[in-house]
Amino acid sequence: MGIGPEKLLARNPRLIYAHASGWGRKGADAHDLSFDYTGIARSGLMMACGEQGAPPTQVLPGIGDELGGSCALGV
């Protein structure tokens, strides 16, 4: 899209810009794409929220993105 931190911060210097990896900075998956449901599935959250012996349960959409954003900002 041609929109990077330089352009965004020039327009709004109060903007908080963060860059994070879904799978960490190092390791086999470090450069793989990540999105909400892959994060909550691989973390075990889907299994923790389900019934014993049942398939993984869908969790509120966006919760993985919200948790990731909070962790990236150290909130």
N, CA, C and O atoms as a Tripos MOL2 file, in Angstrom:
@<TRIPOS>MOLECULE
protein
  300   299    75     0     0
PROTEIN
NO_CHARGES

@<TRIPOS>ATOM
      1 N           0.8210   -1.1990    0.0000 N.3       1 MET1
      2 CA          0.0000    0.0000    0.0000 C.3       1 MET1
      3 C           0.8620    1.2580    0.0000 C.2       1 MET1
      4 O           0.3560    2.3590   -0.2160 O.2       1 MET1
      5 N           2.1380    1.1000    0.2380 N.am      2 GLY2
      6 CA          3.0100    2.2640    0.2570 C.3       2 GLY2
      7 C           2.8840    3.1080    1.5120 C.2       2 GLY2
      8 O           3.3310    4.2550    1.5450 O.2       2 GLY2
      9 N           2.2820    2.5440    2.5360 N.am      3 ILE3
     10 CA          2.1260    3.2810    3.7890 C.3       3 ILE3
     11 C           3.0020    2.6070    4.8300 C.2       3 ILE3
     12 O           2.7370    1.4760    5.2380 O.2       3 ILE3
     13 N           4.0270    3.2920    5.2520 N.am      4 GLY4
     14 CA          4.9240    2.7670    6.2640 C.3       4 GLY4
     15 C           4.9740    3.6940    7.4540 C.2       4 GLY4
     16 O           4.2920    4.7180    7.4790 O.2       4 GLY4
     17 N           5.7750    3.3430    8.4380 N.am      5 PRO5
     18 CA          5.8310    4.1740    9.6390 C.3       5 PRO5
     19 C           6.2830    5.6040    9.3690 C.2       5 PRO5
     20 O           5.8280    6.5310   10.0380 O.2       5 PRO5
     21 N           7.1680    5.7920    8.4030 N.am      6 GLU6
     22 CA          7.6600    7.1520    8.1300 C.3       6 GLU6
     23 C           6.5120    8.0670    7.6900 C.2       6 GLU6
     24 O           6.3710    9.1830    8.1910 O.2       6 GLU6
     25 N           5.6970    7.5840    6.7480 N.am      7 LYS7
     26 CA          4.5770    8.4020    6.2610 C.3       7 LYS7
     27 C           3.5160    8.6100    7.3390 C.2       7 LYS7
     28 O           2.9920    9.7110    7.5070 O.2       7 LYS7
     29 N           3.2120    7.5520    8.0560 N.am      8 LEU8
     30 CA          2.1800    7.6590    9.0880 C.3       8 LEU8
     31 C           2.6070    8.5710   10.2250 C.2       8 LEU8
     32 O           1.8210    9.3930   10.6940 O.2       8 LEU8
     33 N           3.8500    8.4300   10.6710 N.am      9 LEU9
     34 CA          4.3350    9.2670   11.7710 C.3       9 LEU9
     35 C           4.5060   10.7220   11.3450 C.2       9 LEU9
     36 O           4.3690   11.6270   12.1690 O.2       9 LEU9
     37 N           4.8040   10.9560   10.0680 N.am     10 ALA10
     38 CA          4.8960   12.3350    9.5770 C.3      10 ALA10
     39 C           3.5220   13.0050    9.6270 C.2      10 ALA10
     40 O           3.4150   14.2030    9.8870 O.2      10 ALA10
     41 N           2.4970   12.2340    9.3810 N.am     11 ARG11
     42 CA          1.1350   12.7760    9.4080 C.3      11 ARG11
     43 C           0.5990   12.9060   10.8310 C.2      11 ARG11
     44 O          -0.1380   13.8390   11.1480 O.2      11 ARG11
     45 N           0.9870   11.9450   11.6900 N.am     12 ASN12
     46 CA          0.5200   11.9800   13.0790 C.3      12 ASN12
     47 C           1.6600   11.5250   13.9950 C.2      12 ASN12
     48 O           1.8250   10.3270   14.2220 O.2      12 ASN12
     49 N           2.4420   12.4630   14.5180 N.am     13 PRO13
     50 CA          3.5930   12.1060   15.3510 C.3      13 PRO13
     51 C           3.2210   11.4200   16.6690 C.2      13 PRO13
     52 O           4.0860   10.8330   17.3180 O.2      13 PRO13
     53 N           1.9620   11.4850   17.0700 N.am     14 ARG14
     54 CA          1.5320   10.8420   18.3110 C.3      14 ARG14
     55 C           1.1460    9.3740   18.1030 C.2      14 ARG14
     56 O           0.7960    8.6740   19.0530 O.2      14 ARG14
     57 N           1.2150    8.9270   16.8710 N.am     15 LEU15
     58 CA          0.8670    7.5520   16.5330 C.3      15 LEU15
     59 C           1.8170    6.5710   17.2090 C.2      15 LEU15
     60 O           3.0250    6.8040   17.2670 O.2      15 LEU15
     61 N           1.2720    5.4860   17.7130 N.am     16 ILE16
     62 CA          2.0950    4.4200   18.2810 C.3      16 ILE16
     63 C           2.2290    3.3570   17.2120 C.2      16 ILE16
     64 O           1.2300    2.7890   16.7690 O.2      16 ILE16
     65 N           3.4420    3.0850   16.7980 N.am     17 TYR17
     66 CA          3.6960    2.1060   15.7380 C.3      17 TYR17
     67 C           4.4640    0.9380   16.3280 C.2      17 TYR17
     68 O           5.4690    1.1270   17.0130 O.2      17 TYR17
     69 N           3.9900   -0.2610   16.0630 N.am     18 ALA18
     70 CA          4.6690   -1.4590   16.5620 C.3      18 ALA18
     71 C           4.7220   -2.4960   15.4600 C.2      18 ALA18
     72 O           3.8350   -2.5570   14.6090 O.2      18 ALA18
     73 N           5.7600   -3.3080   15.4770 N.am     19 HIS19
     74 CA          5.9120   -4.4030   14.5190 C.3      19 HIS19
     75 C           6.2280   -5.6570   15.3190 C.2      19 HIS19
     76 O           7.1780   -5.6800   16.1020 O.2      19 HIS19
     77 N           5.4330   -6.6930   15.1200 N.am     20 ALA20
     78 CA          5.6260   -7.9220   15.8830 C.3      20 ALA20
     79 C           5.5130   -9.1270   14.9600 C.2      20 ALA20
     80 O           4.9520   -9.0460   13.8670 O.2      20 ALA20
     81 N           6.0490  -10.2290   15.4170 N.am     21 SER21
     82 CA          5.9460  -11.4950   14.6960 C.3      21 SER21
     83 C           5.0020  -12.4090   15.4640 C.2      21 SER21
     84 O           5.0490  -12.4690   16.6930 O.2      21 SER21
     85 N           4.1510  -13.1170   14.7400 N.am     22 GLY22
     86 CA          3.2200  -14.0270   15.3870 C.3      22 GLY22
     87 C           3.8870  -15.2230   16.0270 C.2      22 GLY22
     88 O           3.3350  -15.8300   16.9450 O.2      22 GLY22
     89 N           5.0770  -15.5700   15.5480 N.am     23 TRP23
     90 CA          5.7490  -16.7800   16.0290 C.3      23 TRP23
     91 C           7.1220  -16.5070   16.6020 C.2      23 TRP23
     92 O           7.9010  -17.4440   16.7750 O.2      23 TRP23
     93 N           7.4470  -15.2790   16.8980 N.am     24 GLY24
     94 CA          8.7430  -14.9520   17.4790 C.3      24 GLY24
     95 C           9.7550  -14.5080   16.4330 C.2      24 GLY24
     96 O           9.5060  -14.6170   15.2320 O.2      24 GLY24
     97 N          10.8790  -14.0160   16.8880 N.am     25 ARG25
     98 CA         11.9160  -13.4890   15.9920 C.3      25 ARG25
     99 C          12.8320  -14.5640   15.4420 C.2      25 ARG25
    100 O          13.4490  -14.3770   14.3940 O.2      25 ARG25
    101 N          12.9270  -15.6820   16.1320 N.am     26 LYS26
    102 CA         13.8290  -16.7530   15.7230 C.3      26 LYS26
    103 C          13.0520  -18.0600   15.6140 C.2      26 LYS26
    104 O          11.9530  -18.1880   16.1540 O.2      26 LYS26
    105 N          13.6300  -19.0160   14.9180 N.am     27 GLY27
    106 CA         13.0160  -20.3310   14.8280 C.3      27 GLY27
    107 C          12.4440  -20.6160   13.4560 C.2      27 GLY27
    108 O          12.4280  -19.7550   12.5750 O.2      27 GLY27
    109 N          11.9780  -21.8390   13.2940 N.am     28 ALA28
    110 CA         11.5020  -22.3060   11.9910 C.3      28 ALA28
    111 C          10.2930  -21.5230   11.4790 C.2      28 ALA28
    112 O          10.1180  -21.3900   10.2680 O.2      28 ALA28
    113 N           9.4740  -21.0120   12.3640 N.am     29 ASP29
    114 CA          8.2470  -20.3240   11.9490 C.3      29 ASP29
    115 C           8.3480  -18.7990   12.0150 C.2      29 ASP29
    116 O           7.3530  -18.1080   11.7950 O.2      29 ASP29
    117 N           9.5070  -18.2790   12.3080 N.am     30 ALA30
    118 CA          9.6620  -16.8380   12.5450 C.3      30 ALA30
    119 C           9.1670  -15.9790   11.3890 C.2      30 ALA30
    120 O           8.6620  -14.8790   11.6140 O.2      30 ALA30
    121 N           9.3000  -16.4530   10.1690 N.am     31 HIS31
    122 CA          8.9110  -15.6370    9.0140 C.3      31 HIS31
    123 C           7.5760  -16.0600    8.4160 C.2      31 HIS31
    124 O           7.1590  -15.5220    7.3900 O.2      31 HIS31
    125 N           6.9010  -17.0210    9.0470 N.am     32 ASP32
    126 CA          5.5850  -17.4460    8.5660 C.3      32 ASP32
    127 C           4.5270  -16.4180    8.9410 C.2      32 ASP32
    128 O           4.6430  -15.7240    9.9510 O.2      32 ASP32
    129 N           3.5060  -16.3340    8.1170 N.am     33 LEU33
    130 CA          2.4020  -15.4220    8.4020 C.3      33 LEU33
    131 C           1.5780  -15.9610    9.5630 C.2      33 LEU33
    132 O           1.4950  -17.1700    9.7810 O.2      33 LEU33
    133 N           0.9870  -15.0600   10.2860 N.am     34 SER34
    134 CA          0.1630  -15.4200   11.4290 C.3      34 SER34
    135 C          -1.1000  -14.5770   11.3870 C.2      34 SER34
    136 O          -1.0810  -13.4330   10.9310 O.2      34 SER34
    137 N          -2.1850  -15.1420   11.8590 N.am     35 PHE35
    138 CA         -3.4070  -14.3620   12.0240 C.3      35 PHE35
    139 C          -4.1580  -14.8930   13.2260 C.2      35 PHE35
    140 O          -3.7640  -15.9010   13.8130 O.2      35 PHE35
    141 N          -5.2110  -14.2380   13.5900 N.am     36 ASP36
    142 CA         -5.9170  -14.4820   14.8360 C.3      36 ASP36
    143 C          -6.1340  -15.9630   15.1450 C.2      36 ASP36
    144 O          -5.6750  -16.4500   16.1780 O.2      36 ASP36
    145 N          -6.8180  -16.6720   14.2760 N.am     37 TYR37
    146 CA         -7.1730  -18.0550   14.5970 C.3      37 TYR37
    147 C          -5.9810  -18.9960   14.6500 C.2      37 TYR37
    148 O          -6.0060  -19.9560   15.4210 O.2      37 TYR37
    149 N          -4.9410  -18.7620   13.8650 N.am     38 THR38
    150 CA         -3.7740  -19.6440   13.9800 C.3      38 THR38
    151 C          -3.0900  -19.4370   15.3210 C.2      38 THR38
    152 O          -2.5880  -20.3900   15.9170 O.2      38 THR38
    153 N          -3.0680  -18.2160   15.7920 N.am     39 GLY39
    154 CA         -2.4490  -17.9370   17.0900 C.3      39 GLY39
    155 C          -3.1920  -18.5710   18.2480 C.2      39 GLY39
    156 O          -2.5790  -19.1730   19.1290 O.2      39 GLY39
    157 N          -4.5180  -18.4380   18.2520 N.am     40 ILE40
    158 CA         -5.2620  -19.0070   19.3750 C.3      40 ILE40
    159 C          -5.3330  -20.5300   19.2850 C.2      40 ILE40
    160 O          -5.4590  -21.2040   20.3070 O.2      40 ILE40
    161 N          -5.2530  -21.0760   18.0760 N.am     41 ALA41
    162 CA         -5.2320  -22.5350   17.9360 C.3      41 ALA41
    163 C          -3.8980  -23.0970   18.4070 C.2      41 ALA41
    164 O          -3.8750  -24.0540   19.1820 O.2      41 ALA41
    165 N          -2.7920  -22.5230   17.9550 N.am     42 ARG42
    166 CA         -1.4740  -23.0380   18.3200 C.3      42 ARG42
    167 C          -1.1230  -22.7700   19.7740 C.2      42 ARG42
    168 O          -0.2790  -23.4620   20.3440 O.2      42 ARG42
    169 N          -1.7500  -21.7870   20.3740 N.am     43 SER43
    170 CA         -1.4620  -21.4970   21.7820 C.3      43 SER43
    171 C          -2.1620  -22.4790   22.7210 C.2      43 SER43
    172 O          -1.7920  -22.5880   23.8900 O.2      43 SER43
    173 N          -3.1690  -23.1910   22.2170 N.am     44 GLY44
    174 CA         -3.9370  -24.1070   23.0490 C.3      44 GLY44
    175 C          -5.2010  -23.4880   23.6140 C.2      44 GLY44
    176 O          -5.9650  -24.1670   24.3000 O.2      44 GLY44
    177 N          -5.4340  -22.2230   23.3420 N.am     45 LEU45
    178 CA         -6.6080  -21.5470   23.8870 C.3      45 LEU45
    179 C          -7.9100  -22.1840   23.3990 C.2      45 LEU45
    180 O          -8.8730  -22.2730   24.1610 O.2      45 LEU45
    181 N          -7.9510  -22.6240   22.1500 N.am     46 MET46
    182 CA         -9.1690  -23.2550   21.6270 C.3      46 MET46
    183 C          -9.4880  -24.5530   22.3700 C.2      46 MET46
    184 O         -10.6570  -24.8710   22.5890 O.2      46 MET46
    185 N          -8.4710  -25.2900   22.7510 N.am     47 MET47
    186 CA         -8.6970  -26.5340   23.4980 C.3      47 MET47
    187 C          -9.0650  -26.2340   24.9470 C.2      47 MET47
    188 O          -9.8710  -26.9460   25.5440 O.2      47 MET47
    189 N          -8.4830  -25.1930   25.5060 N.am     48 ALA48
    190 CA         -8.7540  -24.8450   26.8970 C.3      48 ALA48
    191 C         -10.1900  -24.3600   27.0840 C.2      48 ALA48
    192 O         -10.7590  -24.5130   28.1650 O.2      48 ALA48
    193 N         -10.7780  -23.7780   26.0420 N.am     49 CYS49
    194 CA        -12.1370  -23.2400   26.1530 C.3      49 CYS49
    195 C         -13.2130  -24.2550   25.7970 C.2      49 CYS49
    196 O         -14.3940  -24.0060   26.0380 O.2      49 CYS49
    197 N         -12.8310  -25.3890   25.2320 N.am     50 GLY50
    198 CA        -13.8170  -26.3730   24.8060 C.3      50 GLY50
    199 C         -14.1670  -27.3680   25.9030 C.2      50 GLY50
    200 O         -13.6190  -27.3360   27.0050 O.2      50 GLY50
    201 N         -15.0980  -28.2500   25.5630 N.am     51 GLU51
    202 CA        -15.4900  -29.3230   26.4670 C.3      51 GLU51
    203 C         -14.5030  -30.4800   26.3380 C.2      51 GLU51
    204 O         -13.9420  -30.6940   25.2630 O.2      51 GLU51
    205 N         -14.2890  -31.2140   27.4010 N.am     52 GLN52
    206 CA        -13.3820  -32.3520   27.3750 C.3      52 GLN52
    207 C         -13.8840  -33.3840   26.3570 C.2      52 GLN52
    208 O         -15.0550  -33.7630   26.3720 O.2      52 GLN52
    209 N         -12.9880  -33.8310   25.4790 N.am     53 GLY53
    210 CA        -13.3140  -34.8140   24.4630 C.3      53 GLY53
    211 C         -13.9730  -34.2310   23.2230 C.2      53 GLY53
    212 O         -14.2350  -34.9620   22.2670 O.2      53 GLY53
    213 N         -14.2440  -32.9390   23.2180 N.am     54 ALA54
    214 CA        -14.8790  -32.2830   22.0660 C.3      54 ALA54
    215 C         -13.8150  -31.6410   21.1820 C.2      54 ALA54
    216 O         -12.6870  -31.4280   21.6260 O.2      54 ALA54
    217 N         -14.1620  -31.3310   19.9390 N.am     55 PRO55
    218 CA        -13.2060  -30.6410   19.0690 C.3      55 PRO55
    219 C         -12.8760  -29.2460   19.6230 C.2      55 PRO55
    220 O         -13.5890  -28.7310   20.4840 O.2      55 PRO55
    221 N         -11.7980  -28.6460   19.1250 N.am     56 PRO56
    222 CA        -11.4540  -27.2840   19.5640 C.3      56 PRO56
    223 C         -12.6370  -26.3240   19.3730 C.2      56 PRO56
    224 O         -13.4160  -26.4510   18.4270 O.2      56 PRO56
    225 N         -12.7450  -25.3830   20.2780 N.am     57 THR57
    226 CA        -13.8510  -24.4250   20.2710 C.3      57 THR57
    227 C         -13.4070  -23.0920   19.6930 C.2      57 THR57
    228 O         -12.3200  -22.6010   19.9960 O.2      57 THR57
    229 N         -14.2570  -22.5110   18.8600 N.am     58 GLN58
    230 CA        -13.9480  -21.1750   18.3650 C.3      58 GLN58
    231 C         -14.0460  -20.1990   19.5320 C.2      58 GLN58
    232 O         -14.9610  -20.2700   20.3530 O.2      58 GLN58
    233 N         -13.1040  -19.3090   19.5810 N.am     59 VAL59
    234 CA        -13.0580  -18.2930   20.6280 C.3      59 VAL59
    235 C         -13.4550  -16.9700   19.9830 C.2      59 VAL59
    236 O         -13.3710  -16.8160   18.7640 O.2      59 VAL59
    237 N         -13.8770  -16.0370   20.7860 N.am     60 LEU60
    238 CA        -14.2800  -14.7260   20.2800 C.3      60 LEU60
    239 C         -13.3030  -14.2300   19.2110 C.2      60 LEU60
    240 O         -12.1110  -14.0920   19.4850 O.2      60 LEU60
    241 N         -13.7940  -13.9600   17.9960 N.am     61 PRO61
    242 CA        -12.8870  -13.4730   16.9450 C.3      61 PRO61
    243 C         -12.1700  -12.1990   17.3780 C.2      61 PRO61
    244 O         -12.7710  -11.2980   17.9630 O.2      61 PRO61
    245 N         -10.9140  -12.1430   17.0880 N.am     62 GLY62
    246 CA        -10.1090  -10.9640   17.3990 C.3      62 GLY62
    247 C          -9.3600  -11.0470   18.7100 C.2      62 GLY62
    248 O          -8.4870  -10.2180   18.9660 O.2      62 GLY62
    249 N          -9.6720  -12.0250   19.5530 N.am     63 ILE63
    250 CA         -9.0170  -12.0710   20.8700 C.3      63 ILE63
    251 C          -7.5160  -12.2880   20.7230 C.2      63 ILE63
    252 O          -6.7320  -11.7100   21.4760 O.2      63 ILE63
    253 N          -7.1070  -13.1160   19.7610 N.am     64 GLY64
    254 CA         -5.6760  -13.3280   19.5320 C.3      64 GLY64
    255 C          -4.9870  -12.0570   19.0620 C.2      64 GLY64
    256 O          -3.8690  -11.7620   19.4830 O.2      64 GLY64
    257 N          -5.6480  -11.3070   18.1920 N.am     65 ASP65
    258 CA         -5.0860  -10.0410   17.7150 C.3      65 ASP65
    259 C          -4.9830   -9.0300   18.8560 C.2      65 ASP65
    260 O          -3.9980   -8.2990   18.9610 O.2      65 ASP65
    261 N          -5.9980   -8.9940   19.7010 N.am     66 GLU66
    262 CA         -5.9760   -8.0680   20.8360 C.3      66 GLU66
    263 C          -4.8620   -8.4250   21.8170 C.2      66 GLU66
    264 O          -4.1370   -7.5480   22.2870 O.2      66 GLU66
    265 N          -4.7300   -9.7150   22.1250 N.am     67 LEU67
    266 CA         -3.6600  -10.1430   23.0270 C.3      67 LEU67
    267 C          -2.2870   -9.8580   22.4190 C.2      67 LEU67
    268 O          -1.3740   -9.4050   23.1110 O.2      67 LEU67
    269 N          -2.1510  -10.1280   21.1230 N.am     68 GLY68
    270 CA         -0.8690   -9.8540   20.4530 C.3      68 GLY68
    271 C          -0.5140   -8.3770   20.4770 C.2      68 GLY68
    272 O           0.6380   -8.0130   20.7130 O.2      68 GLY68
    273 N          -1.5030   -7.5270   20.2330 N.am     69 GLY69
    274 CA         -1.2590   -6.0830   20.2730 C.3      69 GLY69
    275 C          -0.8840   -5.6130   21.6660 C.2      69 GLY69
    276 O           0.0050   -4.7750   21.8220 O.2      69 GLY69
    277 N          -1.5520   -6.1440   22.6750 N.am     70 SER70
    278 CA         -1.2300   -5.7690   24.0550 C.3      70 SER70
    279 C           0.1870   -6.1920   24.4310 C.2      70 SER70
    280 O           0.9210   -5.4480   25.0820 O.2      70 SER70
    281 N           0.5570   -7.3990   24.0110 N.am     71 CYS71
    282 CA          1.9210   -7.8880   24.3060 C.3      71 CYS71
    283 C           2.9710   -7.0680   23.5590 C.2      71 CYS71
    284 O           4.0360   -6.7770   24.1030 O.2      71 CYS71
    285 N           2.6740   -6.7000   22.3280 N.am     72 ALA72
    286 CA          3.6350   -5.9330   21.5310 C.3      72 ALA72
    287 C           3.8970   -4.5600   22.1510 C.2      72 ALA72
    288 O           5.0040   -4.0320   22.0480 O.2      72 ALA72
    289 N           2.9010   -3.9960   22.7810 N.am     73 LEU73
    290 CA          3.0470   -2.6650   23.3750 C.3      73 LEU73
    291 C           3.4400   -2.7170   24.8420 C.2      73 LEU73
    292 O           3.6790   -1.6820   25.4660 O.2      73 LEU73
    293 N           3.5090   -3.9340   25.3950 N.am     74 GLY74
    294 CA          3.9050   -4.0680   26.7950 C.3      74 GLY74
    295 C           2.8570   -3.5490   27.7550 C.2      74 GLY74
    296 O           3.1870   -3.1070   28.8560 O.2      74 GLY74
    297 N           1.5920   -3.5960   27.3490 N.am     75 VAL75
    298 CA          0.4980   -3.1040   28.1940 C.3      75 VAL75
    299 C           0.2000   -4.0720   29.2980 C.2      75 VAL75
    300 O          -0.6920   -3.8270   30.1110 O.2      75 VAL75
@<TRIPOS>BOND
     1     1     2 1
     2     2     3 1
     3     3     4 2
     4     3     5 am
     5     5     6 1
     6     6     7 1
     7     7     8 2
     8     7     9 am
     9     9    10 1
    10    10    11 1
    11    11    12 2
    12    11    13 am
    13    13    14 1
    14    14    15 1
    15    15    16 2
    16    15    17 am
    17    17    18 1
    18    18    19 1
    19    19    20 2
    20    19    21 am
    21    21    22 1
    22    22    23 1
    23    23    24 2
    24    23    25 am
    25    25    26 1
    26    26    27 1
    27    27    28 2
    28    27    29 am
    29    29    30 1
    30    30    31 1
    31    31    32 2
    32    31    33 am
    33    33    34 1
    34    34    35 1
    35    35    36 2
    36    35    37 am
    37    37    38 1
    38    38    39 1
    39    39    40 2
    40    39    41 am
    41    41    42 1
    42    42    43 1
    43    43    44 2
    44    43    45 am
    45    45    46 1
    46    46    47 1
    47    47    48 2
    48    47    49 am
    49    49    50 1
    50    50    51 1
    51    51    52 2
    52    51    53 am
    53    53    54 1
    54    54    55 1
    55    55    56 2
    56    55    57 am
    57    57    58 1
    58    58    59 1
    59    59    60 2
    60    59    61 am
    61    61    62 1
    62    62    63 1
    63    63    64 2
    64    63    65 am
    65    65    66 1
    66    66    67 1
    67    67    68 2
    68    67    69 am
    69    69    70 1
    70    70    71 1
    71    71    72 2
    72    71    73 am
    73    73    74 1
    74    74    75 1
    75    75    76 2
    76    75    77 am
    77    77    78 1
    78    78    79 1
    79    79    80 2
    80    79    81 am
    81    81    82 1
    82    82    83 1
    83    83    84 2
    84    83    85 am
    85    85    86 1
    86    86    87 1
    87    87    88 2
    88    87    89 am
    89    89    90 1
    90    90    91 1
    91    91    92 2
    92    91    93 am
    93    93    94 1
    94    94    95 1
    95    95    96 2
    96    95    97 am
    97    97    98 1
    98    98    99 1
    99    99   100 2
   100    99   101 am
   101   101   102 1
   102   102   103 1
   103   103   104 2
   104   103   105 am
   105   105   106 1
   106   106   107 1
   107   107   108 2
   108   107   109 am
   109   109   110 1
   110   110   111 1
   111   111   112 2
   112   111   113 am
   113   113   114 1
   114   114   115 1
   115   115   116 2
   116   115   117 am
   117   117   118 1
   118   118   119 1
   119   119   120 2
   120   119   121 am
   121   121   122 1
   122   122   123 1
   123   123   124 2
   124   123   125 am
   125   125   126 1
   126   126   127 1
   127   127   128 2
   128   127   129 am
   129   129   130 1
   130   130   131 1
   131   131   132 2
   132   131   133 am
   133   133   134 1
   134   134   135 1
   135   135   136 2
   136   135   137 am
   137   137   138 1
   138   138   139 1
   139   139   140 2
   140   139   141 am
   141   141   142 1
   142   142   143 1
   143   143   144 2
   144   143   145 am
   145   145   146 1
   146   146   147 1
   147   147   148 2
   148   147   149 am
   149   149   150 1
   150   150   151 1
   151   151   152 2
   152   151   153 am
   153   153   154 1
   154   154   155 1
   155   155   156 2
   156   155   157 am
   157   157   158 1
   158   158   159 1
   159   159   160 2
   160   159   161 am
   161   161   162 1
   162   162   163 1
   163   163   164 2
   164   163   165 am
   165   165   166 1
   166   166   167 1
   167   167   168 2
   168   167   169 am
   169   169   170 1
   170   170   171 1
   171   171   172 2
   172   171   173 am
   173   173   174 1
   174   174   175 1
   175   175   176 2
   176   175   177 am
   177   177   178 1
   178   178   179 1
   179   179   180 2
   180   179   181 am
   181   181   182 1
   182   182   183 1
   183   183   184 2
   184   183   185 am
   185   185   186 1
   186   186   187 1
   187   187   188 2
   188   187   189 am
   189   189   190 1
   190   190   191 1
   191   191   192 2
   192   191   193 am
   193   193   194 1
   194   194   195 1
   195   195   196 2
   196   195   197 am
   197   197   198 1
   198   198   199 1
   199   199   200 2
   200   199   201 am
   201   201   202 1
   202   202   203 1
   203   203   204 2
   204   203   205 am
   205   205   206 1
   206   206   207 1
   207   207   208 2
   208   207   209 am
   209   209   210 1
   210   210   211 1
   211   211   212 2
   212   211   213 am
   213   213   214 1
   214   214   215 1
   215   215   216 2
   216   215   217 am
   217   217   218 1
   218   218   219 1
   219   219   220 2
   220   219   221 am
   221   221   222 1
   222   222   223 1
   223   223   224 2
   224   223   225 am
   225   225   226 1
   226   226   227 1
   227   227   228 2
   228   227   229 am
   229   229   230 1
   230   230   231 1
   231   231   232 2
   232   231   233 am
   233   233   234 1
   234   234   235 1
   235   235   236 2
   236   235   237 am
   237   237   238 1
   238   238   239 1
   239   239   240 2
   240   239   241 am
   241   241   242 1
   242   242   243 1
   243   243   244 2
   244   243   245 am
   245   245   246 1
   246   246   247 1
   247   247   248 2
   248   247   249 am
   249   249   250 1
   250   250   251 1
   251   251   252 2
   252   251   253 am
   253   253   254 1
   254   254   255 1
   255   255   256 2
   256   255   257 am
   257   257   258 1
   258   258   259 1
   259   259   260 2
   260   259   261 am
   261   261   262 1
   262   262   263 1
   263   263   264 2
   264   263   265 am
   265   265   266 1
   266   266   267 1
   267   267   268 2
   268   267   269 am
   269   269   270 1
   270   270   271 1
   271   271   272 2
   272   271   273 am
   273   273   274 1
   274   274   275 1
   275   275   276 2
   276   275   277 am
   277   277   278 1
   278   278   279 1
   279   279   280 2
   280   279   281 am
   281   281   282 1
   282   282   283 1
   283   283   284 2
   284   283   285 am
   285   285   286 1
   286   286   287 1
   287   287   288 2
   288   287   289 am
   289   289   290 1
   290   290   291 1
   291   291   292 2
   292   291   293 am
   293   293   294 1
   294   294   295 1
   295   295   296 2
   296   295   297 am
   297   297   298 1
   298   298   299 1
   299   299   300 2
@<TRIPOS>SUBSTRUCTURE
     1 MET1         2 RESIDUE 1 A MET
     2 GLY2         6 RESIDUE 1 A GLY
     3 ILE3        10 RESIDUE 1 A ILE
     4 GLY4        14 RESIDUE 1 A GLY
     5 PRO5        18 RESIDUE 1 A PRO
     6 GLU6        22 RESIDUE 1 A GLU
     7 LYS7        26 RESIDUE 1 A LYS
     8 LEU8        30 RESIDUE 1 A LEU
     9 LEU9        34 RESIDUE 1 A LEU
    10 ALA10       38 RESIDUE 1 A ALA
    11 ARG11       42 RESIDUE 1 A ARG
    12 ASN12       46 RESIDUE 1 A ASN
    13 PRO13       50 RESIDUE 1 A PRO
    14 ARG14       54 RESIDUE 1 A ARG
    15 LEU15       58 RESIDUE 1 A LEU
    16 ILE16       62 RESIDUE 1 A ILE
    17 TYR17       66 RESIDUE 1 A TYR
    18 ALA18       70 RESIDUE 1 A ALA
    19 HIS19       74 RESIDUE 1 A HIS
    20 ALA20       78 RESIDUE 1 A ALA
    21 SER21       82 RESIDUE 1 A SER
    22 GLY22       86 RESIDUE 1 A GLY
    23 TRP23       90 RESIDUE 1 A TRP
    24 GLY24       94 RESIDUE 1 A GLY
    25 ARG25       98 RESIDUE 1 A ARG
    26 LYS26      102 RESIDUE 1 A LYS
    27 GLY27      106 RESIDUE 1 A GLY
    28 ALA28      110 RESIDUE 1 A ALA
    29 ASP29      114 RESIDUE 1 A ASP
    30 ALA30      118 RESIDUE 1 A ALA
    31 HIS31      122 RESIDUE 1 A HIS
    32 ASP32      126 RESIDUE 1 A ASP
    33 LEU33      130 RESIDUE 1 A LEU
    34 SER34      134 RESIDUE 1 A SER
    35 PHE35      138 RESIDUE 1 A PHE
    36 ASP36      142 RESIDUE 1 A ASP
    37 TYR37      146 RESIDUE 1 A TYR
    38 THR38      150 RESIDUE 1 A THR
    39 GLY39      154 RESIDUE 1 A GLY
    40 ILE40      158 RESIDUE 1 A ILE
    41 ALA41      162 RESIDUE 1 A ALA
    42 ARG42      166 RESIDUE 1 A ARG
    43 SER43      170 RESIDUE 1 A SER
    44 GLY44      174 RESIDUE 1 A GLY
    45 LEU45      178 RESIDUE 1 A LEU
    46 MET46      182 RESIDUE 1 A MET
    47 MET47      186 RESIDUE 1 A MET
    48 ALA48      190 RESIDUE 1 A ALA
    49 CYS49      194 RESIDUE 1 A CYS
    50 GLY50      198 RESIDUE 1 A GLY
    51 GLU51      202 RESIDUE 1 A GLU
    52 GLN52      206 RESIDUE 1 A GLN
    53 GLY53      210 RESIDUE 1 A GLY
    54 ALA54      214 RESIDUE 1 A ALA
    55 PRO55      218 RESIDUE 1 A PRO
    56 PRO56      222 RESIDUE 1 A PRO
    57 THR57      226 RESIDUE 1 A THR
    58 GLN58      230 RESIDUE 1 A GLN
    59 VAL59      234 RESIDUE 1 A VAL
    60 LEU60      238 RESIDUE 1 A LEU
    61 PRO61      242 RESIDUE 1 A PRO
    62 GLY62      246 RESIDUE 1 A GLY
    63 ILE63      250 RESIDUE 1 A ILE
    64 GLY64      254 RESIDUE 1 A GLY
    65 ASP65      258 RESIDUE 1 A ASP
    66 GLU66      262 RESIDUE 1 A GLU
    67 LEU67      266 RESIDUE 1 A LEU
    68 GLY68      270 RESIDUE 1 A GLY
    69 GLY69      274 RESIDUE 1 A GLY
    70 SER70      278 RESIDUE 1 A SER
    71 CYS71      282 RESIDUE 1 A CYS
    72 ALA72      286 RESIDUE 1 A ALA
    73 LEU73      290 RESIDUE 1 A LEU
    74 GLY74      294 RESIDUE 1 A GLY
    75 VAL75      298 RESIDUE 1 A VAL
